[in-house]
Amino acid sequence: MIGFIKKDLAMIKSNFKLLGILIIVYAIMGFSGEMNISFILPFMSVMIMISTFSYDNYNKWDAYSISLPDGRKNSVKAKYVATILLILIVAVITLILSFIISYINTKTIDYEQILVSMLGTIFGTLLVLTFMYPIIYKFGIEKARIAIFLIVFGVAIVGGFILQYIDLSFIGNSLSFLENYLVIILIVVTVVMVYISYKISEKIFSKKEF
């Protein structure tokens, strides 16, 4: 599987320069107080990894990978591992930048706020991954873009409709309880979501014909 991971990371090697430029640009904007960089950079890492699906499709990689021992399982597993690895690397860089920006701008570092913000960012970014990857494996990268747009648009409409007719006051009553266990809850939920997403993608890919 290590070879599969190296393949995915090698394919985005040309994007490392772009990611580096984005880090510099958003860091400058963060210093000026115009933008919170905590979310955009990890999210960009997912978008970069999604581009590897296009490379795989163009180079007929999937048809080749299934001929290798455990090729189907390793191909899907490597995609998830490589993506999570890139997210974590970018998250650590973003975390360090956030500490530096906070200290330069305010002469203090609010470690708790920055760490909680980063944890939420990782959770949100992995949430995007858990929804998008099974869709991409099911429909292919081109059709997946349309499917993802329709899903996001549909969720926004349904969510807006539901919010008009339900009482959200219970959320405030639950926050005091959740606050004490927020980190554990987010970690557990994230692990479960990623695992379920991975198994769905693996099952879809195992039945695909090339």
Backbone as a chain_set.jsonl record, in Angstrom:
{"seq": "MIGFIKKDLAMIKSNFKLLGILIIVYAIMGFSGEMNISFILPFMSVMIMISTFSYDNYNKWDAYSISLPDGRKNSVKAKYVATILLILIVAVITLILSFIISYINTKTIDYEQILVSMLGTIFGTLLVLTFMYPIIYKFGIEKARIAIFLIVFGVAIVGGFILQYIDLSFIGNSLSFLENYLVIILIVVTVVMVYISYKISEKIFSKKEF", "coords": {"N": [[0.822, -1.213, 0.0], [2.066, 1.145, 0.536], [3.384, 1.91, -1.769], [1.215, 2.76, -3.319], [0.394, 4.99, -1.882], [2.647, 6.634, -2.146], [2.479, 7.028, -4.874], [0.13, 8.615, -5.122], [0.913, 10.905, -3.681], [3.08, 11.663, -5.207], [1.837, 12.428, -7.544], [0.673, 14.819, -6.879], [2.779, 16.409, -6.506], [3.536, 18.54, -8.124], [1.711, 20.362, -7.319], [2.537, 21.197, -4.874], [4.076, 23.499, -4.875], [2.129, 25.384, -5.521], [0.51, 25.115, -3.267], [2.317, 25.953, -1.342], [2.627, 28.645, -2.101], [0.024, 29.533, -1.631], [-0.082, 29.197, 1.138], [1.753, 31.158, 1.943], [0.497, 33.482, 0.934], [-2.019, 33.476, 2.284], [-1.074, 33.553, 4.86], [0.072, 36.092, 4.97], [-2.258, 37.586, 4.632], [-3.468, 36.811, 6.963], [-1.793, 37.96, 8.872], [-2.405, 40.602, 8.446], [-4.9, 40.681, 9.4], [-7.074, 40.202, 7.821], [-8.084, 37.732, 7.207], [-9.001, 34.506, 8.479], [-6.908, 31.887, 8.605], [-7.266, 29.295, 9.322], [-9.124, 27.454, 8.279], [-9.174, 27.45, 5.427], [-6.721, 26.518, 4.291], [-6.281, 23.696, 5.095], [-8.618, 22.725, 3.866], [-8.059, 23.225, 1.188], [-6.129, 21.302, 0.766], [-7.604, 18.959, 0.559], [-8.988, 19.478, -1.81], [-6.854, 19.49, -3.578], [-6.032, 16.821, -3.395], [-8.263, 15.596, -4.468], [-7.936, 16.127, -7.106], [-6.271, 14.11, -7.921], [-7.86, 12.019, -8.666], [-8.688, 12.689, -11.203], [-6.237, 12.529, -12.541], [-5.769, 9.783, -12.228], [-7.869, 8.748, -13.731], [-7.282, 9.759, -16.288], [-4.826, 8.528, -16.841], [-5.536, 5.894, -16.843], [-5.256, 4.469, -14.473], [-6.782, 3.011, -12.58], [-7.651, 0.72, -13.907], [-5.241, -0.574, -14.177], [-4.393, -0.856, -11.522], [-6.096, -2.734, -10.346], [-5.109, -5.097, -11.199], [-3.028, -5.687, -9.615], [-1.776, -7.294, -6.585], [-4.254, -7.337, -4.133], [-5.106, -4.952, -5.155], [-7.446, -3.365, -5.511], [-8.397, -2.859, -2.865], [-6.114, -1.69, -1.692], [-5.765, 0.544, -3.309], [-7.962, 2.205, -2.751], [-7.668, 2.476, 0.03], [-5.14, 3.704, 0.174], [-5.703, 6.143, -1.004], [-7.338, 7.412, 0.877], [-5.595, 7.415, 3.116], [-3.411, 8.931, 2.151], [-4.685, 11.366, 1.691], [-5.601, 12.094, 4.283], [-3.137, 12.233, 5.54], [-1.944, 14.405, 4.181], [-3.746, 16.423, 4.903], [-3.292, 16.555, 7.692], [-0.588, 17.313, 7.763], [-0.7, 19.853, 6.541], [-2.428, 21.015, 8.355], [-0.871, 21.114, 10.69], [1.128, 22.9, 9.866], [-0.501, 25.119, 9.453], [-1.401, 25.476, 12.051], [0.942, 26.212, 13.413], [1.501, 28.597, 12.055], [-0.753, 30.033, 12.839], [-0.29, 30.36, 15.574], [1.997, 31.987, 15.453], [1.012, 34.243, 14.048], [-0.97, 35.087, 15.838], [0.603, 35.793, 18.052], [2.217, 37.862, 17.024], [0.297, 39.756, 16.282], [-1.197, 40.222, 18.619], [0.477, 39.937, 20.771], [0.103, 37.874, 22.477], [-0.779, 34.391, 22.9], [-3.549, 32.556, 22.277], [-3.884, 29.603, 23.105], [-5.833, 27.61, 23.59], [-8.148, 28.446, 22.159], [-7.155, 28.52, 19.526], [-6.367, 25.85, 19.147], [-8.81, 24.486, 19.473], [-10.218, 25.618, 17.363], [-8.669, 24.64, 15.24], [-9.058, 21.909, 15.549], [-11.785, 21.758, 14.984], [-11.629, 22.539, 12.344], [-10.186, 20.429, 11.132], [-12.04, 18.408, 11.577], [-14.235, 19.383, 10.054], [-13.061, 19.424, 7.503], [-12.439, 16.717, 7.071], [-15.01, 15.793, 7.123], [-15.995, 16.752, 4.722], [-14.446, 15.159, 3.042], [-15.464, 12.581, 3.676], [-17.982, 12.582, 2.523], [-17.55, 13.239, -0.17], [-15.692, 11.423, -1.364], [-16.877, 8.718, -1.565], [-18.903, 9.382, -3.386], [-17.431, 10.198, -5.612], [-16.111, 7.81, -6.245], [-18.325, 6.314, -6.935], [-19.652, 7.667, -9.088], [-17.637, 8.676, -10.688], [-15.163, 11.199, -11.395], [-15.997, 13.385, -12.998], [-18.874, 13.307, -13.224], [-19.326, 13.311, -10.534], [-18.837, 15.884, -9.641], [-21.131, 17.276, -10.395], [-23.063, 15.809, -8.985], [-22.25, 16.269, -6.329], [-22.637, 19.042, -6.152], [-25.447, 19.156, -6.432], [-26.217, 17.746, -4.161], [-25.177, 19.315, -2.036], [-26.575, 21.695, -2.551], [-29.186, 20.744, -2.25], [-29.172, 19.915, 0.457], [-28.779, 22.366, 1.691], [-31.164, 23.694, 1.086], [-33.124, 21.98, 2.227], [-32.202, 21.987, 4.875], [-32.513, 24.705, 5.546], [-35.285, 24.897, 5.379], [-36.111, 23.126, 7.41], [-35.064, 24.369, 9.692], [-36.806, 26.442, 10.063], [-38.965, 25.402, 11.342], [-38.344, 24.032, 13.652], [-37.488, 23.896, 17.13], [-34.658, 25.307, 18.404], [-33.691, 25.691, 20.902], [-32.929, 23.692, 22.641], [-30.346, 23.099, 21.992], [-28.675, 24.985, 23.157], [-28.956, 24.23, 25.83], [-27.645, 21.86, 25.802], [-25.032, 22.415, 25.281], [-23.349, 22.977, 27.483], [-22.926, 20.472, 28.555], [-21.751, 19.097, 26.381], [-19.464, 20.593, 26.01], [-17.502, 19.787, 27.812], [-16.732, 17.362, 26.831], [-16.063, 17.717, 24.232], [-13.728, 17.48, 22.583], [-13.156, 14.697, 22.676], [-15.548, 13.694, 21.645], [-15.563, 14.779, 19.026], [-13.271, 13.565, 17.939], [-13.921, 10.806, 18.073], [-16.299, 10.738, 16.526], [-15.27, 11.657, 14.079], [-13.406, 9.617, 13.392], [-15.146, 7.432, 13.142], [-16.828, 8.324, 11.045], [-14.997, 8.607, 8.901], [-14.119, 5.976, 8.66], [-16.509, 4.628, 7.963], [-17.062, 5.914, 5.546], [-14.797, 5.126, 4.101], [-15.197, 2.303, 3.958], [-17.535, 2.225, 2.461], [-16.653, 3.357, 0.038], [-14.707, 1.478, -0.617], [-16.305, -0.791, -1.035], [-17.842, 0.048, -3.211], [-15.839, 0.429, -5.154], [-14.83, -2.139, -5.338], [-16.69, -3.476, -6.829], [-16.63, -2.316, -9.275], [-16.137, -2.282, -12.805], [-13.573, -2.279, -15.262]], "CA": [[0.0, 0.0, 0.0], [2.957, 2.304, 0.597], [3.611, 2.336, -3.147], [0.021, 3.486, -3.754], [0.43, 6.3, -1.216], [3.697, 7.402, -2.811], [1.95, 7.406, -6.196], [-0.795, 9.743, -4.959], [1.67, 12.087, -3.265], [3.917, 12.064, -6.34], [0.983, 13.077, -8.535], [0.365, 16.195, -6.469], [4.049, 17.086, -6.244], [3.537, 19.817, -8.841], [0.81, 21.276, -6.607], [3.144, 21.633, -3.622], [4.467, 24.894, -5.047], [0.895, 26.167, -5.414], [0.109, 25.089, -1.86], [3.266, 26.812, -0.639], [2.276, 30.035, -2.412], [-1.222, 29.817, -0.919], [0.26, 29.337, 2.556], [2.385, 32.471, 2.106], [-0.512, 34.516, 0.673], [-2.998, 33.511, 3.367], [-0.368, 33.968, 6.068], [0.16, 37.554, 4.894], [-3.607, 38.095, 4.899], [-3.724, 36.572, 8.378], [-1.051, 38.984, 9.612], [-3.104, 41.876, 8.293], [-6.194, 40.557, 10.058], [-8.143, 40.142, 6.825], [-8.599, 36.379, 7.005], [-8.631, 33.426, 9.373], [-6.354, 30.874, 7.705], [-7.383, 27.975, 9.933], [-9.947, 26.519, 7.523], [-8.975, 27.431, 3.986], [-5.555, 25.743, 3.866], [-6.575, 22.253, 5.129], [-9.639, 22.426, 2.862], [-7.373, 23.211, -0.099], [-5.408, 20.036, 0.637], [-8.578, 17.989, 0.06], [-9.234, 19.803, -3.215], [-5.673, 19.049, -4.325], [-6.062, 15.364, -3.473], [-9.351, 15.2, -5.364], [-7.415, 16.218, -8.471], [-5.602, 12.855, -8.276], [-8.838, 11.162, -9.33], [-8.624, 13.045, -12.63], [-4.998, 11.939, -13.045], [-5.983, 8.334, -12.301], [-8.764, 8.482, -14.855], [-6.579, 10.074, -17.531], [-3.751, 7.557, -17.039], [-6.102, 4.543, -16.746], [-4.611, 3.853, -13.324], [-7.651, 2.053, -11.899], [-7.617, -0.547, -14.648], [-3.951, -1.211, -13.874], [-4.259, -1.15, -10.088], [-6.857, -3.934, -9.97], [-4.335, -6.279, -11.581], [-2.018, -5.879, -8.581], [-2.288, -7.989, -5.391], [-5.094, -6.477, -3.279], [-5.064, -3.639, -5.799], [-8.662, -2.579, -5.267], [-8.408, -2.404, -1.468], [-4.984, -0.795, -1.443], [-5.96, 1.788, -4.051], [-8.894, 3.037, -1.979], [-7.061, 2.752, 1.337], [-4.054, 4.659, -0.026], [-6.284, 7.459, -1.302], [-7.764, 7.975, 2.152], [-4.426, 7.647, 3.961], [-2.649, 10.047, 1.576], [-5.462, 12.594, 1.906], [-5.543, 12.415, 5.717], [-1.753, 12.619, 5.821], [-1.745, 15.768, 3.675], [-4.551, 17.309, 5.748], [-2.624, 16.71, 8.978], [0.636, 18.091, 7.553], [-1.106, 21.24, 6.312], [-3.025, 21.493, 9.609], [0.233, 21.437, 11.601], [1.714, 24.142, 9.352], [-1.477, 26.169, 9.732], [-1.414, 25.678, 13.503], [2.152, 26.976, 13.746], [1.292, 29.953, 11.523], [-1.771, 30.684, 13.671], [0.397, 30.771, 16.805], [2.884, 33.111, 15.118], [0.175, 35.398, 13.713], [-1.61, 35.534, 17.076], [1.592, 36.444, 18.903], [2.65, 39.121, 16.403], [-0.818, 40.711, 16.257], [-1.754, 40.523, 19.947], [1.518, 39.712, 21.772], [-0.284, 36.726, 23.299], [-1.24, 33.25, 22.106], [-4.689, 31.874, 22.888], [-3.675, 28.22, 22.676], [-7.078, 26.839, 23.628], [-9.013, 28.864, 21.057], [-6.542, 28.113, 18.262], [-6.411, 24.393, 19.059], [-10.212, 24.103, 19.254], [-10.519, 26.025, 15.99], [-7.998, 23.72, 14.332], [-9.744, 20.626, 15.663], [-13.016, 21.91, 14.211], [-11.245, 22.603, 10.938], [-9.875, 19.064, 10.707], [-13.314, 17.701, 11.558], [-15.006, 19.846, 8.902], [-12.385, 19.012, 6.281], [-12.641, 15.277, 6.923], [-16.428, 15.618, 6.826], [-16.081, 16.929, 3.266], [-13.861, 13.949, 2.453], [-16.328, 11.416, 3.862], [-19.101, 12.661, 1.596], [-17.135, 13.386, -1.557], [-14.975, 10.273, -1.923], [-17.786, 7.676, -2.061], [-19.605, 9.888, -4.573], [-16.476, 10.158, -6.722], [-15.928, 6.407, -6.622], [-19.574, 5.817, -7.515], [-20.037, 8.294, -10.351], [-16.5, 9.197, -11.442], [-14.85, 12.566, -10.996], [-16.758, 14.381, -13.756], [-20.269, 13.282, -12.773], [-19.352, 13.568, -9.089], [-18.921, 17.334, -9.413], [-22.549, 17.63, -10.503], [-23.759, 15.166, -7.865], [-21.887, 16.972, -5.096], [-23.319, 20.334, -6.186], [-26.873, 18.926, -6.183], [-26.377, 17.336, -2.762], [-24.95, 20.497, -1.196], [-27.699, 22.596, -2.794], [-30.377, 20.136, -1.651], [-29.029, 19.963, 1.918], [-28.966, 23.763, 2.094], [-32.599, 24.006, 0.998], [-33.845, 21.193, 3.245], [-31.784, 22.494, 6.175], [-33.162, 26.002, 5.761], [-36.714, 24.646, 5.606], [-36.27, 22.496, 8.722], [-34.743, 25.336, 10.732], [-37.946, 27.332, 10.254], [-40.057, 24.732, 12.042], [-37.934, 23.31, 14.853], [-37.006, 24.718, 18.242], [-33.232, 25.053, 18.609], [-33.29, 26.086, 22.256], [-32.321, 22.568, 23.345], [-28.915, 23.088, 21.691], [-28.014, 25.775, 24.194], [-28.952, 23.454, 27.066], [-26.738, 20.722, 25.644], [-23.655, 22.865, 25.069], [-22.557, 22.869, 28.704], [-22.528, 19.067, 28.681], [-20.859, 18.738, 25.278], [-18.22, 21.338, 26.085], [-16.531, 19.028, 28.582], [-16.335, 16.17, 26.1], [-16.068, 18.1, 22.82], [-12.573, 16.917, 21.872], [-13.346, 13.249, 22.552], [-16.679, 13.463, 20.745], [-15.143, 15.077, 17.655], [-12.321, 12.538, 17.496], [-14.659, 9.555, 17.864], [-17.2, 10.919, 15.379], [-14.451, 11.76, 12.872], [-12.882, 8.287, 13.08], [-16.268, 6.605, 12.688], [-17.262, 8.813, 9.734], [-13.984, 8.271, 7.896], [-14.13, 4.52, 8.476], [-17.714, 4.281, 7.206], [-16.844, 6.425, 4.192], [-13.809, 4.251, 3.469], [-15.799, 1.002, 3.657], [-18.475, 2.434, 1.348], [-15.84, 3.549, -1.164], [-14.082, 0.19, -0.915], [-17.334, -1.67, -1.58], [-18.181, 0.549, -4.552], [-14.702, 0.205, -6.058], [-14.64, -3.581, -5.497], [-17.662, -3.957, -7.802], [-16.468, -1.596, -10.528], [-15.449, -2.959, -13.891], [-12.785, -1.362, -16.079]], "C": [[0.856, 1.264, 0.0], [3.241, 2.847, -0.802], [2.441, 3.141, -3.691], [0.014, 4.894, -3.157], [1.471, 7.201, -1.874], [3.233, 7.879, -4.178], [1.044, 8.619, -6.097], [-0.053, 11.023, -4.592], [2.56, 12.592, -4.398], [3.102, 12.816, -7.378], [0.671, 14.528, -8.171], [1.631, 16.986, -6.172], [4.096, 18.448, -6.904], [2.65, 20.847, -8.156], [1.397, 21.776, -5.298], [3.579, 23.098, -3.689], [3.257, 25.813, -4.905], [0.446, 26.244, -3.967], [1.017, 25.976, -1.031], [2.973, 28.284, -0.852], [1.016, 30.443, -1.667], [-0.964, 30.024, 0.573], [0.85, 30.71, 2.828], [1.359, 33.589, 1.972], [-1.484, 34.631, 1.839], [-2.352, 33.885, 4.697], [-0.246, 35.483, 6.122], [-1.191, 38.188, 5.202], [-3.974, 37.902, 6.368], [-3.019, 37.603, 9.25], [-1.775, 40.326, 9.571], [-4.492, 41.848, 8.926], [-7.358, 40.447, 9.107], [-8.754, 38.758, 6.686], [-8.115, 35.447, 8.099], [-8.181, 32.245, 8.513], [-6.625, 29.451, 8.179], [-8.171, 26.982, 9.09], [-9.499, 26.363, 6.078], [-7.829, 26.528, 3.549], [-5.775, 24.229, 3.962], [-7.623, 21.856, 4.085], [-9.016, 22.355, 1.47], [-6.626, 21.898, -0.312], [-6.333, 18.928, 0.13], [-8.839, 18.22, -1.422], [-8.068, 19.347, -4.09], [-5.677, 17.532, -4.475], [-7.169, 14.868, -4.396], [-8.888, 15.237, -6.816], [-6.719, 14.928, -8.891], [-6.562, 11.878, -8.94], [-8.842, 11.43, -10.838], [-7.366, 12.452, -13.268], [-5.152, 10.429, -13.21], [-6.831, 7.973, -13.517], [-8.057, 8.688, -16.192], [-5.523, 9.015, -17.861], [-4.208, 6.102, -16.941], [-5.505, 3.764, -15.568], [-5.471, 2.776, -12.694], [-7.642, 0.696, -12.584], [-6.335, -1.309, -14.378], [-3.881, -1.667, -12.425], [-4.976, -2.432, -9.692], [-6.134, -5.217, -10.361], [-3.254, -6.597, -10.556], [-2.614, -6.621, -7.385], [-3.014, -7.015, -4.456], [-5.153, -5.055, -3.831], [-6.266, -2.768, -5.504], [-8.671, -2.013, -3.853], [-7.307, -1.379, -1.212], [-5.139, 0.548, -2.142], [-6.857, 2.746, -3.283], [-8.279, 3.439, -0.641], [-5.976, 3.823, 1.213], [-4.586, 6.064, -0.287], [-6.715, 8.153, -0.007], [-6.568, 8.326, 3.029], [-3.627, 8.851, 3.467], [-3.357, 11.372, 1.828], [-5.386, 13.031, 3.366], [-4.147, 12.877, 6.099], [-1.49, 14.052, 5.379], [-2.518, 16.772, 4.518], [-3.839, 17.592, 7.063], [-1.346, 17.538, 8.849], [0.299, 19.57, 7.386], [-1.703, 21.833, 7.587], [-1.946, 21.893, 10.612], [0.902, 22.742, 11.171], [0.798, 25.322, 9.671], [-1.515, 26.508, 11.208], [-0.223, 26.531, 13.938], [2.015, 28.422, 13.28], [0.295, 30.731, 12.378], [-1.169, 31.176, 14.984], [1.257, 32.02, 16.551], [2.079, 34.378, 14.851], [-0.467, 35.971, 14.967], [-0.63, 36.298, 17.953], [2.012, 37.797, 18.335], [1.544, 40.176, 16.477], [-1.268, 41.136, 17.651], [-0.737, 40.407, 21.083], [1.16, 38.611, 22.763], [-0.726, 35.603, 22.357], [-2.365, 32.558, 22.87], [-4.664, 30.418, 22.407], [-4.981, 27.443, 22.586], [-7.965, 27.17, 22.435], [-8.461, 28.375, 19.714], [-6.63, 26.598, 18.077], [-7.821, 23.89, 18.795], [-10.637, 24.442, 17.828], [-9.912, 25.062, 14.983], [-8.646, 22.343, 14.361], [-11.05, 20.649, 14.87], [-12.742, 21.934, 12.722], [-10.958, 21.208, 10.391], [-11.148, 18.241, 10.602], [-14.126, 18.077, 10.317], [-14.393, 19.397, 7.587], [-12.568, 17.527, 6.022], [-14.105, 14.955, 6.64], [-16.664, 15.763, 5.326], [-15.574, 15.679, 2.564], [-14.83, 12.776, 2.521], [-17.523, 11.412, 2.918], [-18.641, 12.584, 0.138], [-16.511, 12.122, -2.139], [-15.899, 9.137, -2.376], [-18.542, 8.107, -3.326], [-18.698, 9.822, -5.797], [-16.255, 8.725, -7.184], [-17.171, 5.841, -7.313], [-19.815, 6.359, -8.916], [-18.854, 8.704, -11.232], [-16.339, 10.678, -11.156], [-15.701, 13.601, -11.715], [-18.199, 14.452, -13.283], [-20.373, 13.627, -11.294], [-19.468, 15.052, -8.791], [-20.378, 17.798, -9.456], [-23.333, 17.072, -9.323], [-23.499, 15.89, -6.557], [-22.592, 18.327, -5.021], [-24.797, 20.165, -5.847], [-27.119, 18.547, -4.721], [-26.233, 18.522, -1.823], [-26.114, 21.469, -1.318], [-28.967, 22.069, -2.13], [-30.352, 20.192, -0.138], [-29.279, 21.375, 2.435], [-30.447, 24.132, 2.105], [-33.378, 23.289, 2.097], [-33.497, 21.69, 4.645], [-32.442, 23.81, 6.514], [-34.64, 25.846, 6.063], [-36.963, 24.093, 7.002], [-36.056, 23.494, 9.851], [-35.902, 26.295, 11.016], [-39.005, 26.724, 11.165], [-39.623, 23.932, 13.275], [-37.391, 24.294, 15.887], [-35.555, 24.341, 18.534], [-32.756, 25.382, 20.02], [-32.595, 24.949, 23.01], [-30.817, 22.503, 23.1], [-28.144, 23.84, 22.767], [-27.922, 25.014, 25.507], [-27.953, 22.301, 27.016], [-25.276, 21.144, 25.571], [-22.774, 22.698, 26.309], [-22.077, 21.437, 28.923], [-21.495, 18.688, 27.626], [-19.496, 19.399, 25.395], [-17.126, 20.54, 26.798], [-15.978, 17.831, 27.817], [-16.183, 16.436, 24.602], [-14.937, 17.433, 22.037], [-12.757, 15.423, 21.634], [-14.456, 12.94, 21.558], [-16.27, 13.679, 19.29], [-14.197, 14.008, 17.116], [-13.042, 11.229, 17.169], [-15.548, 9.645, 16.632], [-16.417, 10.953, 14.072], [-13.93, 10.399, 12.443], [-13.978, 7.386, 12.516], [-16.714, 7.018, 11.28], [-16.288, 8.415, 8.633], [-13.986, 6.776, 7.614], [-15.336, 4.087, 7.645], [-17.573, 4.714, 5.749], [-15.888, 5.528, 3.43], [-14.42, 2.912, 3.071], [-16.796, 1.111, 2.506], [-17.709, 2.56, 0.037], [-15.198, 2.233, -1.592], [-15.084, -0.769, -1.559], [-17.718, -1.254, -2.998], [-17.081, 0.199, -5.54], [-14.506, -1.294, -6.326], [-15.577, -4.157, -6.556], [-17.539, -3.29, -9.165], [-15.728, -2.431, -11.547], [-14.754, -1.939, -14.768], [-12.406, -2.049, -17.402]], "O": [[0.429, 2.316, -0.474], [3.328, 4.057, -1.011], [2.64, 4.097, -4.441], [-0.326, 5.865, -3.833], [1.216, 8.378, -2.129], [3.548, 8.993, -4.596], [1.165, 9.552, -6.891], [-0.348, 12.095, -5.121], [2.774, 13.796, -4.537], [3.608, 13.735, -8.022], [0.436, 15.36, -9.047], [1.568, 18.099, -5.65], [4.624, 19.404, -6.335], [2.802, 22.05, -8.371], [0.836, 22.674, -4.67], [3.472, 23.839, -2.713], [3.326, 26.865, -4.271], [0.048, 27.306, -3.49], [0.558, 26.672, -0.125], [3.053, 29.083, 0.08], [0.932, 31.549, -1.133], [-1.549, 30.91, 1.196], [0.501, 31.359, 3.814], [1.335, 34.522, 2.774], [-1.749, 35.728, 2.33], [-3.004, 34.467, 5.564], [-0.434, 36.093, 7.175], [-1.278, 39.18, 5.925], [-4.694, 38.713, 6.95], [-3.575, 38.068, 10.245], [-1.758, 41.086, 10.54], [-5.177, 42.87, 8.98], [-8.511, 40.579, 9.519], [-9.832, 38.616, 6.107], [-6.991, 35.562, 8.587], [-8.982, 31.67, 7.776], [-6.249, 28.495, 7.5], [-7.918, 25.78, 9.17], [-9.452, 25.246, 5.564], [-7.947, 25.837, 2.537], [-5.485, 23.524, 2.996], [-7.533, 20.784, 3.487], [-9.405, 21.514, 0.66], [-6.502, 21.431, -1.444], [-5.908, 18.061, -0.635], [-8.905, 17.269, -2.2], [-8.272, 18.875, -5.208], [-5.366, 17.01, -5.546], [-7.022, 13.828, -5.037], [-9.378, 14.48, -7.654], [-6.583, 14.666, -10.086], [-6.134, 11.003, -9.693], [-8.981, 10.508, -11.642], [-7.41, 11.939, -14.386], [-4.716, 9.863, -14.212], [-6.541, 7.014, -14.234], [-8.214, 7.889, -17.115], [-5.348, 8.649, -19.023], [-3.386, 5.186, -16.954], [-5.28, 2.557, -15.657], [-4.955, 1.727, -12.307], [-7.628, -0.345, -11.927], [-6.33, -2.54, -14.351], [-3.366, -2.747, -12.135], [-4.518, -3.145, -8.799], [-6.501, -6.301, -9.908], [-2.631, -7.657, -10.618], [-3.828, -6.585, -7.184], [-2.452, -6.0, -4.045], [-5.237, -4.084, -3.078], [-6.127, -1.567, -5.273], [-8.924, -0.824, -3.661], [-7.539, -0.339, -0.596], [-4.694, 1.574, -1.627], [-6.566, 3.937, -3.171], [-8.361, 4.597, -0.232], [-5.895, 4.734, 2.037], [-3.998, 7.052, 0.151], [-6.477, 9.347, 0.171], [-6.524, 9.406, 3.62], [-3.213, 9.693, 4.263], [-2.719, 12.377, 2.14], [-5.136, 14.201, 3.654], [-3.991, 13.806, 6.891], [-0.882, 14.829, 6.116], [-2.01, 17.852, 4.817], [-3.785, 18.74, 7.505], [-1.048, 18.364, 9.711], [0.923, 20.433, 8.004], [-1.509, 23.014, 7.872], [-2.088, 22.898, 11.308], [1.208, 23.591, 12.008], [1.254, 26.382, 10.102], [-1.644, 27.673, 11.585], [-0.37, 27.457, 14.735], [2.364, 29.355, 14.003], [0.466, 31.927, 12.617], [-1.491, 32.267, 15.453], [1.241, 32.972, 17.33], [2.409, 35.452, 15.355], [-0.51, 37.188, 15.148], [-0.98, 37.326, 18.532], [2.149, 38.769, 19.078], [1.821, 41.353, 16.708], [-1.676, 42.281, 17.848], [-1.046, 40.738, 22.228], [1.84, 38.437, 23.774], [-1.007, 35.832, 21.181], [-2.159, 32.04, 23.968], [-5.331, 30.054, 21.438], [-5.21, 26.708, 21.626], [-8.477, 26.267, 21.773], [-9.208, 27.88, 18.87], [-6.93, 26.118, 16.984], [-8.019, 22.979, 17.991], [-11.323, 23.661, 17.169], [-10.55, 24.705, 13.993], [-8.771, 21.687, 13.327], [-11.383, 19.689, 14.174], [-13.526, 21.412, 11.929], [-11.431, 20.849, 9.313], [-11.321, 17.469, 9.66], [-14.64, 17.206, 9.615], [-15.112, 19.029, 6.657], [-12.823, 17.117, 4.889], [-14.405, 13.954, 5.989], [-17.427, 15.004, 4.73], [-16.188, 15.196, 1.613], [-15.002, 12.055, 1.538], [-18.022, 10.347, 2.553], [-19.282, 11.932, -0.686], [-16.775, 11.783, -3.293], [-15.721, 8.63, -3.483], [-18.787, 7.296, -4.22], [-19.134, 9.441, -6.884], [-16.216, 8.458, -8.385], [-17.059, 4.979, -8.184], [-20.145, 5.602, -9.829], [-19.046, 9.043, -12.399], [-17.284, 11.335, -10.719], [-16.092, 14.599, -11.109], [-18.698, 15.533, -12.974], [-21.383, 14.171, -10.847], [-20.111, 15.448, -7.819], [-20.798, 18.618, -8.64], [-24.162, 17.764, -8.732], [-24.418, 16.101, -5.765], [-23.085, 18.717, -3.963], [-25.346, 20.941, -5.064], [-28.105, 18.973, -4.119], [-27.053, 18.721, -0.927], [-26.588, 22.006, -0.317], [-29.727, 22.826, -1.527], [-31.368, 20.479, 0.494], [-29.907, 21.565, 3.477], [-30.922, 24.801, 3.023], [-34.181, 23.896, 2.805], [-34.371, 21.805, 5.504], [-32.884, 24.014, 7.645], [-35.191, 26.566, 6.897], [-37.887, 24.516, 7.696], [-36.776, 23.473, 10.85], [-35.966, 26.891, 12.091], [-39.849, 27.441, 11.702], [-40.438, 23.233, 13.877], [-36.905, 25.374, 15.552], [-35.261, 23.195, 18.871], [-31.557, 25.353, 20.299], [-31.78, 25.193, 23.901], [-30.085, 21.922, 23.901], [-27.096, 23.39, 23.228], [-26.928, 25.13, 26.223], [-27.478, 21.828, 28.049], [-24.381, 20.324, 25.776], [-21.605, 22.327, 26.205], [-20.97, 21.21, 29.412], [-20.492, 18.042, 27.929], [-18.492, 18.85, 24.942], [-15.957, 20.615, 26.422], [-14.888, 17.343, 28.118], [-16.173, 15.503, 23.798], [-15.161, 16.887, 20.957], [-12.541, 14.936, 20.524], [-14.326, 12.038, 20.73], [-16.587, 12.865, 18.423], [-14.315, 13.597, 15.962], [-12.806, 10.621, 16.125], [-15.554, 8.742, 15.795], [-16.832, 10.36, 13.077], [-13.999, 10.054, 11.263], [-13.766, 6.67, 11.538], [-16.949, 6.165, 10.425], [-16.693, 7.946, 7.569], [-13.869, 6.357, 6.463], [-15.202, 3.274, 6.729], [-17.924, 3.969, 4.834], [-16.121, 5.202, 2.266], [-14.185, 2.434, 1.961], [-16.895, 0.208, 1.676], [-18.075, 1.939, -0.961], [-15.149, 1.912, -2.78], [-14.752, -1.473, -2.513], [-17.896, -2.099, -3.876], [-17.359, -0.276, -6.642], [-14.069, -1.677, -7.411], [-15.292, -5.212, -7.123], [-18.252, -3.648, -10.102], [-14.815, -3.187, -11.213], [-15.283, -0.851, -14.997], [-11.736, -1.446, -18.241]]}, "num_chains": 1, "name": "protein.A"}
